[in-house]
Amino acid sequence: MNATPLWRRAVAEGLGTGLLVTVVVGSGIAAATLSPDDVGLQLLENSFATALGLAVLILMIGPVSGAHFNPVVSVVDWWLGRRSGTGLPARDLTAYVPAQIGGAVLGAVLANLMYGETAVSWATTQRASGHLWLGEVVATAGLIVLIFALAASGRAVLAPAAVGAYIGSAYWFTSSTSFANPAVTIGRAFSDTFAGIAPASVPGFVIAQLAGAAVGVGLLALLYPRAAQAADEVVTPKEAGVSP
């Protein structure tokens, strides 16, 4: 159990998620500006910055809150640990999720302002089709299995590099470019730039991400049946916790 006060951990989750969205949106804007005629290069620049930024943020924020930065990670952590007394307590879950979503929105606003855009510009990029939703199911399921497999096998210390690498690669092997995060999805709707997603497309992505989380839990039951006992190690080992 993390001994850091809940309010401080919630702030850390909001800050970390917000900075993650700033990295995603900001690097997307920079990529579109620097490589306006090459979408593939834009995606490469965006994914590279996101992978590195996510790894750094986990290292920076992880000792305070565990660095979930993702409502589905927090929900699965609570779900798996609820019977064994490990993982995220329900009270903490109700603080983490709003903090993550609020931070994501503010992160998009910050990225917009840094690049001279309107603070809030609703995205117009439509991402609503079955193959994209399937991509989100795959991306989210893989993320959940990775995170909890690392914890269950005593390798949670590798999470910063492993999670960053997974998200960076999933930009390319999934049709949806791997949002895999309801908070980040919501935040990206606030920026009509390279990384944006139209508000009308958000519900479909979030539902697909929740479905992916359920698939991930099923795979964990098959591959790592004792994953719940290691829920306290997600994403950053509890030994790294910061004292109040």
C-alpha positions as CSV (number, residue, x, y, z in Angstrom):
1,M,0.0,0.0,0.0
2,N,1.4,3.4,-1.0
3,A,1.7,5.6,2.1
4,T,1.7,8.8,0.2
5,P,-1.5,10.9,1.0
6,L,-4.3,10.3,-1.5
7,W,-4.6,14.0,-2.4
8,R,-0.9,14.1,-3.4
9,R,-1.2,10.9,-5.4
10,A,-4.3,12.2,-7.2
11,V,-2.4,15.4,-8.1
12,A,0.5,13.3,-9.4
13,E,-1.9,11.3,-11.6
14,G,-3.5,14.4,-13.0
15,L,-0.1,16.0,-13.6
16,G,1.4,12.9,-15.2
17,T,-1.6,12.2,-17.4
18,G,-1.7,15.9,-18.4
19,L,2.0,16.0,-19.4
20,L,1.5,12.7,-21.3
21,V,-1.3,14.4,-23.4
22,T,0.9,17.5,-23.8
23,V,3.6,15.2,-25.2
24,V,1.2,13.5,-27.6
25,V,-0.5,16.6,-28.8
26,G,2.5,18.9,-28.8
27,S,4.7,16.4,-30.7
28,G,1.8,15.9,-33.1
29,I,1.6,19.6,-33.8
30,A,5.4,19.9,-34.2
31,A,5.5,16.9,-36.6
32,A,2.7,18.3,-38.8
33,T,4.7,21.6,-38.9
34,L,8.1,20.1,-39.6
35,S,7.0,17.4,-42.1
36,P,3.8,18.8,-43.6
37,D,3.9,16.6,-46.7
38,D,4.8,13.2,-45.2
39,V,2.2,11.6,-42.9
40,G,4.4,8.6,-42.2
41,L,7.2,10.8,-41.0
42,Q,4.7,12.7,-38.9
43,L,3.6,9.5,-37.2
44,L,7.2,8.4,-36.6
45,E,8.0,11.7,-34.9
46,N,4.8,11.6,-32.9
47,S,5.3,8.0,-31.8
48,F,9.0,8.5,-30.9
49,A,8.3,11.5,-28.7
50,T,5.4,9.7,-27.0
51,A,7.4,6.6,-26.3
52,L,10.2,8.5,-24.7
53,G,8.0,11.0,-22.9
54,L,5.9,8.2,-21.4
55,A,8.9,6.4,-20.1
56,V,10.3,9.6,-18.5
57,L,6.9,10.4,-16.9
58,I,6.6,7.0,-15.4
59,L,10.1,7.4,-13.9
60,M,9.3,10.9,-12.6
61,I,5.8,10.4,-11.2
62,G,5.8,6.6,-10.5
63,P,7.3,6.8,-7.0
64,V,4.4,9.1,-5.9
65,S,1.3,7.6,-7.4
66,G,2.3,4.4,-9.3
67,A,2.1,6.3,-12.6
68,H,-1.1,4.7,-13.9
69,F,-2.0,7.8,-16.1
70,N,-4.8,5.6,-17.5
71,P,-8.3,4.9,-16.1
72,V,-8.4,1.3,-17.5
73,V,-5.1,0.6,-15.7
74,S,-6.5,1.9,-12.4
75,V,-9.8,0.1,-12.9
76,V,-8.1,-3.2,-13.6
77,D,-5.7,-2.7,-10.6
78,W,-8.7,-2.2,-8.4
79,W,-10.6,-5.1,-10.0
80,L,-7.8,-7.7,-9.6
81,G,-6.9,-6.6,-6.1
82,R,-10.3,-6.2,-4.6
83,R,-10.5,-9.8,-3.1
84,S,-6.9,-10.2,-2.1
85,G,-6.6,-6.8,-0.4
86,T,-4.0,-5.6,-2.9
87,G,-4.1,-3.0,-5.7
88,L,-5.9,0.3,-5.7
89,P,-8.7,0.7,-3.1
90,A,-12.1,1.9,-4.4
91,R,-11.7,5.2,-2.6
92,D,-8.4,5.8,-4.4
93,L,-10.0,4.8,-7.7
94,T,-12.6,7.4,-7.4
95,A,-9.9,10.0,-7.0
96,Y,-7.5,8.7,-9.7
97,V,-9.9,8.6,-12.6
98,P,-11.3,12.2,-12.4
99,A,-7.7,13.4,-11.9
100,Q,-6.5,11.6,-14.9
101,I,-9.4,12.9,-17.1
102,G,-9.1,16.4,-15.8
103,G,-5.3,16.4,-16.3
104,A,-5.7,15.1,-19.8
105,V,-7.9,18.0,-20.8
106,L,-5.5,20.5,-19.3
107,G,-2.6,18.8,-21.0
108,A,-4.2,19.3,-24.4
109,V,-5.0,22.9,-23.6
110,L,-1.3,23.5,-22.6
111,A,-0.1,21.9,-25.9
112,N,-2.4,24.1,-27.9
113,L,-1.3,27.2,-26.2
114,M,2.4,26.4,-26.5
115,Y,2.0,26.2,-30.2
116,G,0.0,29.4,-30.6
117,E,-3.3,27.5,-31.1
118,T,-6.7,28.3,-29.6
119,A,-6.8,26.9,-26.0
120,V,-9.7,24.6,-27.0
121,S,-10.3,23.7,-30.6
122,W,-12.6,20.7,-30.9
123,A,-11.0,18.0,-33.0
124,T,-12.6,17.2,-36.4
125,T,-10.7,14.0,-37.2
126,Q,-13.3,11.3,-37.4
127,R,-12.1,7.9,-36.0
128,A,-15.3,5.8,-36.0
129,S,-15.1,2.5,-37.8
130,G,-14.9,-1.2,-36.8
131,H,-11.3,-1.8,-37.7
132,L,-10.2,1.2,-35.5
133,W,-12.2,-0.1,-32.6
134,L,-10.6,-3.5,-33.0
135,G,-7.2,-1.8,-33.0
136,E,-8.1,-0.2,-29.7
137,V,-9.2,-3.5,-28.2
138,V,-5.9,-5.1,-29.2
139,A,-3.8,-2.1,-28.0
140,T,-5.5,-1.9,-24.6
141,A,-5.5,-5.6,-24.0
142,G,-1.8,-5.8,-24.8
143,L,-1.0,-2.8,-22.5
144,I,-2.9,-4.4,-19.6
145,V,-1.2,-7.8,-20.0
146,L,2.2,-6.1,-20.2
147,I,1.8,-4.0,-17.1
148,F,0.4,-6.7,-14.9
149,A,2.7,-9.4,-16.3
150,L,5.7,-7.3,-15.3
151,A,4.3,-6.9,-11.8
152,A,3.3,-10.6,-11.4
153,S,6.8,-11.8,-12.6
154,G,8.7,-9.3,-10.3
155,R,9.9,-7.2,-13.2
156,A,7.9,-4.0,-12.5
157,V,11.1,-2.0,-12.4
158,L,11.2,-2.5,-16.2
159,A,7.8,-0.8,-16.7
160,P,9.0,2.7,-17.8
161,A,11.0,1.3,-20.7
162,A,8.6,-1.5,-21.5
163,V,5.4,0.5,-21.5
164,G,7.0,3.3,-23.5
165,A,8.3,0.8,-26.0
166,Y,5.0,-0.9,-26.3
167,I,3.0,2.3,-26.9
168,G,5.6,3.5,-29.4
169,S,5.4,0.3,-31.4
170,A,1.6,0.0,-31.0
171,Y,1.3,3.4,-32.9
172,W,2.4,1.3,-35.9
173,F,1.0,-2.1,-35.5
174,T,-2.6,-1.1,-34.6
175,S,-5.0,0.5,-37.0
176,S,-6.0,3.1,-34.4
177,T,-2.5,4.2,-33.6
178,S,-3.0,3.0,-30.1
179,F,-4.8,5.5,-27.9
180,A,-5.4,2.7,-25.3
181,N,-6.4,5.2,-22.7
182,P,-9.8,6.8,-22.1
183,A,-8.4,9.9,-20.4
184,V,-5.9,10.5,-23.2
185,T,-8.7,9.9,-25.7
186,I,-10.9,12.5,-24.1
187,G,-8.0,15.0,-23.8
188,R,-7.2,14.6,-27.5
189,A,-10.7,15.7,-28.5
190,F,-9.8,19.2,-27.3
191,S,-7.2,19.8,-30.0
192,D,-8.0,20.0,-33.7
193,T,-4.5,19.0,-34.7
194,F,-2.6,15.9,-35.9
195,A,-3.3,13.9,-32.8
196,G,-6.9,14.9,-32.4
197,I,-10.1,12.8,-32.3
198,A,-13.5,14.2,-33.0
199,P,-15.7,14.2,-29.9
200,A,-18.3,12.1,-31.6
201,S,-15.6,9.4,-32.1
202,V,-14.6,9.3,-28.4
203,P,-17.4,7.0,-27.0
204,G,-16.6,4.3,-29.5
205,F,-12.9,4.4,-28.6
206,V,-13.6,4.4,-24.9
207,I,-15.9,1.4,-25.2
208,A,-13.3,-0.4,-27.3
209,Q,-10.7,0.4,-24.6
210,L,-12.9,-1.0,-21.9
211,A,-13.5,-4.1,-23.9
212,G,-9.7,-4.4,-24.4
213,A,-9.2,-4.2,-20.7
214,A,-11.7,-7.0,-20.2
215,V,-9.8,-9.1,-22.7
216,G,-6.6,-8.3,-20.9
217,V,-8.0,-9.4,-17.6
218,G,-9.0,-12.7,-19.2
219,L,-5.6,-13.2,-20.7
220,L,-4.0,-12.5,-17.3
221,A,-6.3,-15.2,-15.7
222,L,-5.0,-17.6,-18.3
223,L,-1.3,-16.7,-18.3
224,Y,-0.7,-15.1,-14.8
225,P,-3.4,-16.5,-12.5
226,R,-1.6,-14.9,-9.5
227,A,-1.5,-11.4,-11.0
228,A,-3.9,-10.1,-8.4
229,Q,-1.4,-10.8,-5.6
230,A,1.1,-8.4,-7.3
231,A,-1.4,-5.6,-7.9
232,D,0.4,-3.3,-5.4
233,E,3.4,-3.4,-7.8
234,V,1.5,-1.6,-10.7
235,V,3.0,0.4,-12.4
236,T,5.9,1.2,-10.0
237,P,6.9,-1.2,-7.2
238,K,5.6,-0.2,-3.8
239,E,9.1,-0.2,-2.4
240,A,9.7,3.0,-4.4
241,G,6.8,4.8,-2.7
242,V,7.4,8.2,-1.3
243,S,6.8,8.9,2.4
244,P,4.1,11.4,3.3
